[in-house]
Amino acid sequence: MIASLRLPALGDIGIVTALTHLRVARPHRADAARNYDAILAAARVAFAEQGAEAPLEEIARRAGVGIATLYRNFPTREVLIENVYVTEVEAVCATAGEAENLAPRDGLYAWLRRFVEYIGAKQPLAAGLNRESTAYLECRRALYAAGGPLLERAQRAREVRADVTIDDVMRLASAIASGHFPRADQRDHVLAVALDGLSAQAE
């Protein structure tokens, strides 16, 4: 899927990473908005624990709402899964702004660690996603748009090798995140080794 996207050029900061338009609109009424938030929060936990087939009735129970309220906000399982996914991707993209407060290479590496942590935790949810959907493809594009400027900044500082693209870096991080490691600390060690390979000194 990644190869079919129009990837943002390095430094193309004008690319918007906000994905609000992909989510079901949050209700304006206070009690309805609370229900909406509670359903998303409960679904995030349930999908992480049980995968994409987590019972919707249990999600409604965890959220403290009836199943009819769940369906009123999210008409199908697919819609609920996509909304949880989009919300999580937005959170990862938002951390790119925080990473800009760090030194160039440190900022890029901190954001990539956050991305790997996110992907690793969301693998059960990913199984229920339609990889051809607009939401999925726009989320991929937003992640590239968030990471691209961080890579360019580190390359300008000559702290990261100049012969890699954001596509290279994201594929590397995705491969590690999707790997099966018996322990989280082993995954973190493998990521650290890979990040050392991105260092300008490795050229």
ROSE-4610 file (N, C-alpha, C; in Angstrom, 1 decimal, always signed):
// ROSE-4610
residu = [M/M/M/I/I/I/A/A/A/S/S/S/L/L/L/R/R/R/L/L/L/P/P/P/A/A/A/L/L/L/G/G/G/D/D/D/I/I/I/G/G/G/I/I/I/V/V/V/T/T/T/A/A/A/L/L/L/T/T/T/H/H/H/L/L/L/R/R/R/V/V/V/A/A/A/R/R/R/P/P/P/H/H/H/R/R/R/A/A/A/D/D/D/A/A/A/A/A/A/R/R/R/N/N/N/Y/Y/Y/D/D/D/A/A/A/I/I/I/L/L/L/A/A/A/A/A/A/A/A/A/R/R/R/V/V/V/A/A/A/F/F/F/A/A/A/E/E/E/Q/Q/Q/G/G/G/A/A/A/E/E/E/A/A/A/P/P/P/L/L/L/E/E/E/E/E/E/I/I/I/A/A/A/R/R/R/R/R/R/A/A/A/G/G/G/V/V/V/G/G/G/I/I/I/A/A/A/T/T/T/L/L/L/Y/Y/Y/R/R/R/N/N/N/F/F/F/P/P/P/T/T/T/R/R/R/E/E/E/V/V/V/L/L/L/I/I/I/E/E/E/N/N/N/V/V/V/Y/Y/Y/V/V/V/T/T/T/E/E/E/V/V/V/E/E/E/A/A/A/V/V/V/C/C/C/A/A/A/T/T/T/A/A/A/G/G/G/E/E/E/A/A/A/E/E/E/N/N/N/L/L/L/A/A/A/P/P/P/R/R/R/D/D/D/G/G/G/L/L/L/Y/Y/Y/A/A/A/W/W/W/L/L/L/R/R/R/R/R/R/F/F/F/V/V/V/E/E/E/Y/Y/Y/I/I/I/G/G/G/A/A/A/K/K/K/Q/Q/Q/P/P/P/L/L/L/A/A/A/A/A/A/G/G/G/L/L/L/N/N/N/R/R/R/E/E/E/S/S/S/T/T/T/A/A/A/Y/Y/Y/L/L/L/E/E/E/C/C/C/R/R/R/R/R/R/A/A/A/L/L/L/Y/Y/Y/A/A/A/A/A/A/G/G/G/G/G/G/P/P/P/L/L/L/L/L/L/E/E/E/R/R/R/A/A/A/Q/Q/Q/R/R/R/A/A/A/R/R/R/E/E/E/V/V/V/R/R/R/A/A/A/D/D/D/V/V/V/T/T/T/I/I/I/D/D/D/D/D/D/V/V/V/M/M/M/R/R/R/L/L/L/A/A/A/S/S/S/A/A/A/I/I/I/A/A/A/S/S/S/G/G/G/H/H/H/F/F/F/P/P/P/R/R/R/A/A/A/D/D/D/Q/Q/Q/R/R/R/D/D/D/H/H/H/V/V/V/L/L/L/A/A/A/V/V/V/A/A/A/L/L/L/D/D/D/G/G/G/L/L/L/S/S/S/A/A/A/Q/Q/Q/A/A/A/E/E/E]
num = [1/1/1/2/2/2/3/3/3/4/4/4/5/5/5/6/6/6/7/7/7/8/8/8/9/9/9/10/10/10/11/11/11/12/12/12/13/13/13/14/14/14/15/15/15/16/16/16/17/17/17/18/18/18/19/19/19/20/20/20/21/21/21/22/22/22/23/23/23/24/24/24/25/25/25/26/26/26/27/27/27/28/28/28/29/29/29/30/30/30/31/31/31/32/32/32/33/33/33/34/34/34/35/35/35/36/36/36/37/37/37/38/38/38/39/39/39/40/40/40/41/41/41/42/42/42/43/43/43/44/44/44/45/45/45/46/46/46/47/47/47/48/48/48/49/49/49/50/50/50/51/51/51/52/52/52/53/53/53/54/54/54/55/55/55/56/56/56/57/57/57/58/58/58/59/59/59/60/60/60/61/61/61/62/62/62/63/63/63/64/64/64/65/65/65/66/66/66/67/67/67/68/68/68/69/69/69/70/70/70/71/71/71/72/72/72/73/73/73/74/74/74/75/75/75/76/76/76/77/77/77/78/78/78/79/79/79/80/80/80/81/81/81/82/82/82/83/83/83/84/84/84/85/85/85/86/86/86/87/87/87/88/88/88/89/89/89/90/90/90/91/91/91/92/92/92/93/93/93/94/94/94/95/95/95/96/96/96/97/97/97/98/98/98/99/99/99/100/100/100/101/101/101/102/102/102/103/103/103/104/104/104/105/105/105/106/106/106/107/107/107/108/108/108/109/109/109/110/110/110/111/111/111/112/112/112/113/113/113/114/114/114/115/115/115/116/116/116/117/117/117/118/118/118/119/119/119/120/120/120/121/121/121/122/122/122/123/123/123/124/124/124/125/125/125/126/126/126/127/127/127/128/128/128/129/129/129/130/130/130/131/131/131/132/132/132/133/133/133/134/134/134/135/135/135/136/136/136/137/137/137/138/138/138/139/139/139/140/140/140/141/141/141/142/142/142/143/143/143/144/144/144/145/145/145/146/146/146/147/147/147/148/148/148/149/149/149/150/150/150/151/151/151/152/152/152/153/153/153/154/154/154/155/155/155/156/156/156/157/157/157/158/158/158/159/159/159/160/160/160/161/161/161/162/162/162/163/163/163/164/164/164/165/165/165/166/166/166/167/167/167/168/168/168/169/169/169/170/170/170/171/171/171/172/172/172/173/173/173/174/174/174/175/175/175/176/176/176/177/177/177/178/178/178/179/179/179/180/180/180/181/181/181/182/182/182/183/183/183/184/184/184/185/185/185/186/186/186/187/187/187/188/188/188/189/189/189/190/190/190/191/191/191/192/192/192/193/193/193/194/194/194/195/195/195/196/196/196/197/197/197/198/198/198/199/199/199/200/200/200/201/201/201/202/202/202/203/203/203]
x = [+0.8/+0.0/+0.9/+2.0/+2.8/+3.3/+3.7/+4.2/+3.2/+1.9/+0.9/+0.6/+1.1/+0.8/+1.7/+1.1/+2.0/+2.6/+3.9/+4.6/+4.9/+4.8/+5.2/+6.7/+7.1/+8.5/+9.1/+10.4/+11.0/+10.9/+10.4/+10.3/+8.9/+8.1/+6.8/+5.8/+6.1/+5.4/+4.0/+3.6/+2.3/+1.3/+1.8/+0.9/+0.2/-1.1/-1.9/-2.0/-1.6/-1.6/-2.9/-3.7/-5.0/-5.9/-6.5/-7.4/-8.8/-9.2/-10.5/-11.6/-11.4/-12.4/-12.7/-11.8/-12.0/-12.8/-13.0/-13.7/-15.2/-16.0/-17.4/-17.4/-18.3/-18.4/-18.7/-18.0/-18.3/-19.5/-20.5/-21.7/-21.4/-22.3/-22.1/-22.7/-23.8/-24.4/-23.5/-23.3/-22.3/-22.5/-23.7/-23.8/-23.5/-24.0/-23.7/-22.2/-21.5/-20.1/-19.3/-19.8/-19.2/-19.3/-20.5/-20.7/-19.8/-19.7/-18.8/-17.4/-16.9/-15.5/-15.4/-16.4/-16.3/-16.3/-17.0/-17.0/-15.7/-15.1/-13.8/-12.7/-12.8/-11.8/-11.9/-13.2/-13.4/-13.0/-13.3/-13.0/-11.5/-10.7/-9.3/-8.7/-9.2/-8.7/-9.1/-10.4/-10.9/-10.2/-10.0/-9.4/-7.9/-7.3/-5.9/-5.8/-6.8/-6.8/-7.2/-8.3/-9.0/-8.9/-8.3/-8.3/-9.5/-9.6/-10.6/-12.0/-12.1/-13.3/-13.9/-13.3/-13.8/-15.3/-16.1/-17.6/-18.0/-18.9/-19.3/-20.2/-20.9/-21.7/-20.8/-19.6/-18.7/-18.1/-17.9/-17.3/-18.4/-19.7/-20.7/-20.8/-20.7/-20.8/-19.6/-18.4/-17.2/-17.4/-18.1/-18.3/-19.4/-20.2/-21.3/-22.5/-22.6/-23.8/-24.5/-25.6/-26.3/-25.8/-26.0/-25.5/-26.2/-27.4/-28.0/-27.3/-26.7/-26.0/-24.7/-24.1/-22.8/-23.1/-24.2/-24.5/-24.9/-25.5/-25.9/-24.7/-23.6/-22.4/-21.6/-21.5/-20.6/-21.4/-22.0/-23.0/-22.5/-21.2/-20.7/-19.4/-19.0/-17.7/-16.6/-16.6/-15.6/-15.4/-16.6/-16.5/-15.9/-16.2/-15.6/-14.1/-13.7/-12.3/-11.5/-12.1/-11.4/-11.3/-12.3/-12.3/-11.2/-11.1/-10.1/-8.7/-8.5/-7.3/-6.9/-7.8/-7.6/-7.2/-7.9/-7.6/-6.2/-5.8/-4.4/-3.3/-3.6/-2.6/-2.5/-3.6/-3.5/-2.6/-2.7/-1.9/-0.4/-0.1/+1.3/+1.8/+1.0/+1.4/+1.7/+0.8/+1.0/+2.3/+2.8/+4.1/+5.3/+5.1/+6.1/+6.4/+5.4/+5.6/+6.5/+6.2/+7.0/+8.5/+8.7/+10.0/+10.9/+10.2/+11.0/+11.7/+11.3/+11.9/+13.2/+13.5/+14.8/+15.8/+17.0/+18.1/+17.6/+18.1/+17.5/+17.5/+18.6/+18.6/+17.8/+17.9/+17.1/+15.6/+15.2/+13.8/+13.3/+14.0/+13.6/+13.6/+14.6/+14.6/+13.5/+13.2/+12.1/+10.8/+10.6/+9.3/+9.2/+10.3/+10.3/+10.0/+10.6/+10.3/+8.8/+8.2/+6.8/+6.0/+6.4/+5.7/+5.8/+7.0/+7.1/+6.3/+6.3/+5.5/+4.0/+3.6/+2.2/+1.8/+2.7/+2.4/+2.4/+3.3/+3.4/+2.1/+1.6/+0.4/-0.9/-0.9/-2.1/-2.2/-1.3/-1.3/-2.7/-3.2/-4.5/-5.6/-5.6/-6.6/-6.4/-5.1/-4.8/-5.5/-5.7/-6.2/-7.6/-8.3/-9.7/-9.8/-8.7/-8.7/-8.8/-9.5/-9.5/-8.3/-7.3/-6.1/-6.3/-7.4/-7.7/-8.6/-9.0/-9.9/-9.2/-10.0/-9.4/-8.8/-9.5/-9.0/-7.6/-7.4/-6.1/-5.0/-5.3/-4.3/-4.0/-5.0/-4.7/-3.9/-4.2/-3.4/-1.9/-1.7/-0.3/+0.4/-0.3/+0.2/+0.5/-0.4/-0.2/+1.0/+1.3/+2.4/+3.7/+3.7/+4.9/+5.1/+4.0/+4.0/+4.5/+4.2/+4.7/+6.2/+6.6/+8.0/+9.0/+8.5/+9.4/+10.2/+9.5/+10.3/+11.3/+11.0/+12.0/+13.2/+13.0/+14.2/+15.0/+14.3/+15.0/+15.9/+15.3/+16.0/+17.3/+17.2/+18.3/+19.4/+18.9/+19.9/+20.5/+19.8/+20.4/+21.5/+21.3/+22.2/+23.4/+23.3/+24.3/+24.5/+23.3/+23.3/+22.7/+22.1/+21.5/+22.0/+22.3/+22.8/+21.9/+22.5/+21.7/+21.1/+21.5/+21.0/+19.7/+19.0/+17.8/+16.6/+15.5/+14.2/+13.3/+12.2/+11.2/+10.6/+10.5/+9.9/+10.8/+12.2/+13.1/+12.9/+12.9/+12.9/+11.6/+10.4/+9.1/+9.0/+9.6/+9.5/+10.4/+11.5/+12.4/+11.7/+11.1/+10.4/+9.2/+8.5/+7.3/+7.7/+8.8/+9.2/+9.6/+10.3/+10.6/+9.4/+8.5/+7.2/+6.4/+6.4/+5.5/+6.2/+7.4/+8.1/+7.6/+7.9/+7.4/+8.6/+8.6/+9.7/+9.1/+9.9/+9.4/+9.3/+10.1/+10.1/+10.2/+9.5/+9.6/+11.0/+11.8/+13.1/+14.0/+13.7/+14.4/+14.1/+12.8/+12.3/+13.0/+13.1/+13.7/+15.2/+15.9/+17.3/+17.5/+16.6/+16.7/+16.5/+15.5/+15.3/+16.5/+17.1/+18.3/+19.4/+19.6/+20.7/+20.3/+19.1/+18.7/+18.9/+18.5/+18.7/+20.2/+21.0/+22.5/+22.9/+22.3/+22.6/+22.2/+21.2/+20.8/+21.8/+22.6/+23.5/+24.4/+24.8/+25.6/+27.0/+27.4/+28.7/+28.7/+27.5/+27.4/+27.6/+27.6/+27.8/+29.1]
y = [-1.2/+0.0/+1.3/+1.2/+2.4/+3.0/+2.1/+2.5/+3.2/+3.0/+3.6/+5.1/+5.5/+6.8/+7.8/+9.1/+10.2/+10.7/+10.3/+10.6/+12.1/+12.7/+14.1/+14.3/+15.3/+15.6/+16.0/+15.7/+16.1/+17.6/+17.9/+19.3/+19.9/+19.1/+19.5/+19.7/+20.7/+21.0/+21.4/+21.8/+22.2/+21.1/+19.8/+18.7/+18.6/+18.5/+18.5/+17.1/+16.9/+15.5/+15.3/+16.4/+16.2/+15.3/+14.4/+13.4/+13.5/+14.6/+14.7/+14.4/+14.8/+14.6/+13.1/+12.2/+10.8/+10.1/+10.8/+10.3/+10.6/+9.8/+10.1/+11.4/+12.3/+13.6/+13.4/+14.0/+14.0/+14.8/+14.2/+15.0/+16.3/+17.3/+18.5/+18.5/+17.8/+17.7/+17.0/+17.6/+17.2/+15.7/+15.2/+13.8/+12.9/+13.3/+12.4/+12.4/+13.5/+13.6/+12.7/+12.7/+11.8/+10.3/+10.0/+8.6/+8.2/+9.2/+9.0/+8.7/+9.5/+9.4/+8.1/+7.7/+6.5/+5.3/+5.3/+4.1/+4.0/+5.1/+5.0/+4.5/+5.0/+4.6/+3.1/+2.6/+1.2/+0.3/+0.8/+0.0/-0.1/+1.0/+1.0/-0.1/-0.2/-1.2/-2.7/-2.8/-4.1/-4.7/-3.8/-4.3/-4.7/-3.9/-4.2/-5.6/-5.8/-7.1/-8.3/-8.1/-9.2/-9.2/-8.2/-8.2/-7.5/-7.5/-6.8/-7.4/-8.7/-9.3/-9.2/-8.3/-8.1/-7.8/-8.4/-8.3/-6.8/-6.3/-4.9/-4.7/-5.8/-5.7/-5.4/-6.1/-5.9/-4.5/-4.0/-2.6/-1.6/-1.8/-1.0/-1.0/-2.2/-2.4/-1.7/-1.8/-1.1/+0.4/+0.9/+2.3/+2.8/+1.9/+2.3/+2.8/+2.3/+2.7/+1.4/+1.6/+0.5/+0.2/-1.0/-1.3/-0.4/+0.1/+1.0/+2.3/+2.7/+4.0/+3.8/+2.6/+2.3/+2.4/+1.7/+1.7/+3.0/+3.8/+5.2/+6.0/+5.8/+6.6/+5.9/+4.6/+3.9/+2.7/+2.9/+2.0/+0.6/+0.4/-1.0/-1.2/-2.4/-2.7/-2.1/-2.1/-1.5/+0.0/+0.7/+2.1/+2.4/+1.6/+1.7/+1.5/+0.4/+0.1/+1.2/+1.7/+2.8/+4.1/+4.3/+5.5/+5.4/+4.2/+4.0/+4.1/+3.6/+3.6/+5.1/+5.8/+7.2/+8.0/+7.8/+8.5/+8.3/+7.0/+6.6/+7.2/+7.2/+7.7/+9.2/+9.9/+11.4/+11.6/+10.8/+10.9/+10.8/+9.8/+9.6/+10.8/+11.2/+12.4/+13.6/+13.8/+14.9/+14.9/+13.8/+13.7/+14.2/+14.3/+14.9/+16.3/+17.0/+18.4/+18.5/+17.5/+17.5/+17.1/+16.3/+15.8/+16.9/+18.0/+19.1/+19.9/+19.7/+20.4/+19.7/+18.6/+17.8/+18.1/+17.7/+17.8/+17.0/+17.4/+16.8/+15.2/+14.6/+13.1/+12.6/+13.1/+12.7/+12.8/+13.9/+14.1/+13.0/+12.8/+11.7/+10.4/+10.0/+8.7/+8.6/+9.6/+9.6/+9.3/+10.0/+9.8/+8.4/+7.9/+6.5/+5.5/+5.7/+4.8/+4.8/+6.0/+6.2/+5.4/+5.6/+4.9/+3.4/+2.9/+1.4/+0.9/+1.7/+1.3/+1.2/+2.2/+2.3/+1.1/+0.8/-0.2/-1.6/-1.8/-3.0/-3.3/-2.2/-2.4/-2.5/-2.0/-2.0/-3.1/-4.1/-5.2/-5.9/-6.2/-6.9/-6.1/-4.8/-3.9/-3.9/-3.9/-3.8/-4.9/-6.1/-7.2/-6.9/-6.0/-5.7/-4.5/-4.0/-2.8/-3.2/-2.4/-2.5/-1.7/-2.4/-1.8/-1.0/-1.1/-0.3/+0.9/+1.1/+2.2/+3.5/+4.5/+5.9/+6.2/+5.8/+6.1/+5.5/+4.3/+3.6/+4.3/+4.6/+5.2/+6.6/+7.4/+8.7/+8.7/+7.7/+7.6/+7.3/+6.4/+6.2/+7.5/+8.2/+9.4/+10.4/+10.5/+11.5/+11.1/+9.8/+9.4/+9.8/+9.6/+10.0/+11.5/+12.3/+13.7/+14.2/+13.5/+13.8/+13.5/+12.4/+12.0/+12.6/+13.0/+13.5/+14.7/+15.8/+16.9/+16.6/+15.7/+15.3/+14.7/+13.8/+13.2/+14.3/+15.2/+16.2/+17.1/+17.4/+18.3/+17.6/+16.2/+15.5/+15.4/+15.3/+15.2/+16.6/+17.6/+19.0/+19.2/+18.6/+18.7/+17.7/+16.9/+15.9/+14.9/+14.6/+13.7/+12.3/+12.3/+11.1/+11.0/+9.8/+9.6/+10.3/+10.8/+11.6/+10.7/+9.4/+8.5/+7.8/+8.2/+7.5/+8.4/+7.9/+8.6/+8.3/+9.1/+8.8/+7.4/+7.1/+5.7/+4.6/+4.8/+3.8/+3.7/+4.8/+4.8/+4.2/+4.6/+4.1/+2.6/+2.1/+0.7/-0.1/+0.5/-0.1/-0.2/+0.9/+0.9/+0.0/+0.0/-0.9/-2.4/-2.7/-4.1/-4.6/-3.7/-4.0/-4.1/-3.1/-3.1/-4.3/-4.8/-5.9/-7.3/-7.2/-8.5/-9.1/-10.4/-11.1/-11.2/-10.5/-10.5/-11.1/-12.0/-12.6/-11.5/-10.5/-9.4/-8.1/-7.1/-5.7/-5.2/-5.6/-5.0/-5.5/-6.7/-7.2/-6.4/-6.1/-5.2/-3.9/-3.3/-2.0/-2.1/-3.2/-3.3/-3.4/-4.2/-4.3/-2.9/-2.2/-0.8/+0.1/+0.0/+0.8/+0.5/-0.8/-1.2/-0.6/-0.7/-0.2/+1.3/+2.0/+3.5/+3.9/+3.1/+3.3/+3.3/+2.4/+2.3/+3.5/+4.3/+5.5/+6.7/+6.5/+7.6/+8.0/+9.3/+9.8/+9.1/+8.7/+8.0/+6.7/+6.1/+4.8/+4.8/+6.0/+6.1/+5.6]
z = [+0.0/+0.0/+0.0/+0.7/+0.9/-0.5/-1.3/-2.6/-3.5/-3.2/-4.1/-3.6/-2.5/-2.0/-2.6/-2.7/-3.0/-1.7/-1.5/-0.3/-0.3/+0.9/+1.0/+0.9/+0.2/+0.1/+1.4/+1.6/+2.9/+3.1/+4.3/+4.6/+4.1/+3.6/+3.1/+4.2/+5.0/+6.3/+6.1/+4.9/+4.6/+4.5/+4.5/+4.5/+5.8/+5.8/+7.0/+7.6/+8.8/+9.4/+10.2/+10.4/+11.2/+10.4/+11.1/+10.4/+10.9/+11.5/+12.0/+11.0/+9.8/+8.7/+8.5/+9.0/+8.7/+9.9/+11.0/+12.1/+12.1/+12.7/+12.9/+13.8/+13.4/+14.1/+15.6/+16.4/+17.9/+18.2/+18.9/+19.2/+19.9/+19.8/+20.5/+21.9/+22.1/+23.4/+24.4/+25.6/+26.5/+26.9/+27.1/+27.5/+26.4/+25.2/+24.0/+23.7/+23.9/+23.7/+24.7/+25.9/+26.9/+26.5/+26.0/+25.6/+24.4/+23.5/+22.3/+22.8/+23.7/+24.2/+24.9/+25.7/+26.5/+25.6/+24.6/+23.6/+23.0/+22.5/+21.9/+22.9/+24.1/+25.1/+25.4/+25.6/+25.9/+24.7/+23.5/+22.3/+22.1/+22.4/+22.3/+23.2/+24.4/+25.4/+24.9/+24.6/+24.2/+23.0/+22.0/+20.7/+21.0/+21.9/+22.2/+23.0/+23.8/+24.6/+23.8/+23.0/+22.4/+20.8/+20.3/+18.8/+18.2/+16.9/+16.2/+16.4/+16.8/+17.0/+18.4/+19.2/+20.6/+20.5/+21.4/+21.3/+21.5/+20.7/+20.8/+22.0/+22.4/+23.6/+24.8/+24.9/+26.0/+25.9/+24.7/+24.6/+25.2/+24.8/+25.3/+26.8/+27.4/+28.8/+29.5/+28.9/+29.5/+29.5/+28.4/+28.2/+29.1/+29.7/+30.5/+29.7/+28.4/+27.6/+27.1/+26.5/+25.9/+24.5/+24.0/+22.6/+21.6/+21.8/+20.8/+20.7/+21.9/+21.9/+21.1/+21.3/+20.5/+19.0/+18.6/+17.2/+16.6/+17.5/+17.0/+16.7/+17.5/+17.2/+16.1/+16.1/+15.2/+14.6/+13.5/+12.9/+12.7/+12.5/+12.2/+13.0/+13.1/+13.7/+13.0/+11.6/+10.8/+11.1/+11.2/+11.5/+12.8/+13.8/+15.2/+15.1/+14.4/+14.3/+13.6/+12.6/+11.8/+12.7/+13.5/+14.4/+15.5/+16.0/+17.0/+16.4/+15.2/+14.5/+14.2/+13.6/+13.3/+14.5/+15.6/+16.8/+17.3/+17.2/+17.6/+16.7/+15.4/+14.5/+14.7/+15.0/+15.3/+16.5/+17.5/+18.7/+18.3/+17.5/+17.1/+16.3/+15.4/+14.5/+15.4/+16.5/+17.3/+18.1/+18.4/+19.1/+18.2/+16.9/+16.1/+16.5/+16.9/+17.3/+18.6/+19.5/+20.7/+20.4/+19.4/+19.0/+18.5/+18.0/+17.4/+18.5/+19.8/+20.9/+21.3/+20.7/+21.0/+20.0/+20.2/+19.2/+18.0/+16.7/+15.5/+15.5/+15.8/+15.7/+16.9/+18.1/+19.2/+19.0/+18.3/+18.0/+17.1/+16.0/+15.0/+15.7/+16.5/+17.1/+18.2/+18.9/+19.9/+19.2/+18.1/+17.4/+16.8/+16.3/+15.7/+16.8/+18.0/+19.1/+19.4/+19.4/+19.7/+18.6/+17.4/+16.3/+16.4/+16.7/+16.9/+18.1/+19.1/+20.3/+19.9/+19.2/+18.7/+17.8/+16.8/+15.9/+16.6/+17.5/+18.2/+19.0/+19.7/+20.5/+19.7/+18.4/+17.7/+16.6/+16.7/+15.7/+15.8/+17.0/+17.0/+16.3/+16.4/+15.8/+14.3/+13.8/+12.4/+11.6/+12.2/+11.5/+11.0/+11.7/+11.3/+10.4/+9.9/+9.0/+7.6/+6.8/+5.4/+4.8/+4.3/+3.9/+2.6/+2.0/+0.8/+1.1/+2.3/+2.7/+2.6/+2.4/+2.4/+3.8/+4.8/+6.2/+6.4/+6.0/+6.2/+5.4/+4.1/+3.3/+3.7/+4.2/+4.6/+5.9/+6.8/+8.0/+7.7/+6.7/+6.3/+5.8/+5.0/+4.5/+5.6/+6.5/+7.6/+8.5/+8.7/+9.4/+8.7/+7.4/+6.6/+6.7/+6.6/+6.6/+8.0/+9.0/+10.4/+10.5/+10.0/+10.2/+9.2/+8.0/+7.0/+7.4/+8.0/+8.4/+9.5/+10.4/+11.4/+10.8/+9.8/+9.1/+8.4/+7.7/+7.0/+7.9/+9.1/+10.1/+10.6/+10.8/+11.3/+10.2/+8.9/+7.8/+7.6/+7.7/+7.6/+8.6/+9.8/+10.9/+10.7/+9.7/+9.4/+10.5/+11.2/+12.3/+11.8/+10.7/+10.1/+8.7/+8.2/+6.9/+5.8/+4.8/+3.8/+2.7/+2.7/+1.6/+1.9/+3.0/+3.3/+3.1/+2.8/+2.6/+3.7/+3.9/+4.9/+4.6/+3.3/+3.0/+3.5/+3.4/+3.9/+5.4/+6.1/+7.6/+8.1/+7.4/+7.9/+7.7/+6.6/+6.3/+7.3/+7.6/+8.6/+10.0/+10.4/+11.7/+11.7/+10.6/+10.5/+10.6/+10.0/+10.0/+11.4/+12.1/+13.5/+14.4/+14.2/+15.0/+14.8/+13.6/+13.3/+13.6/+14.0/+14.3/+15.6/+15.7/+16.9/+17.9/+19.0/+19.9/+21.3/+21.9/+23.2/+24.3/+24.2/+25.2/+24.6/+25.2/+24.7/+24.7/+25.7/+25.7/+24.6/+24.0/+22.9/+21.7/+21.5/+20.4/+20.5/+21.7/+21.8/+21.5/+21.8/+21.5/+20.0/+19.3/+17.9/+17.2/+17.7/+17.2/+17.4/+18.6/+18.9/+17.9/+17.6/+16.6/+15.3/+14.9/+13.6/+13.5/+14.6/+14.6/+14.5/+15.2/+15.0/+13.6/+12.8/+11.4/+10.6/+11.1/+10.4/+10.7/+11.7/+12.1/+10.9/+10.8/+9.7/+9.8/+11.0/+11.1/+10.4/+10.2/+9.6/+8.1/+7.5/+6.0/+5.6]
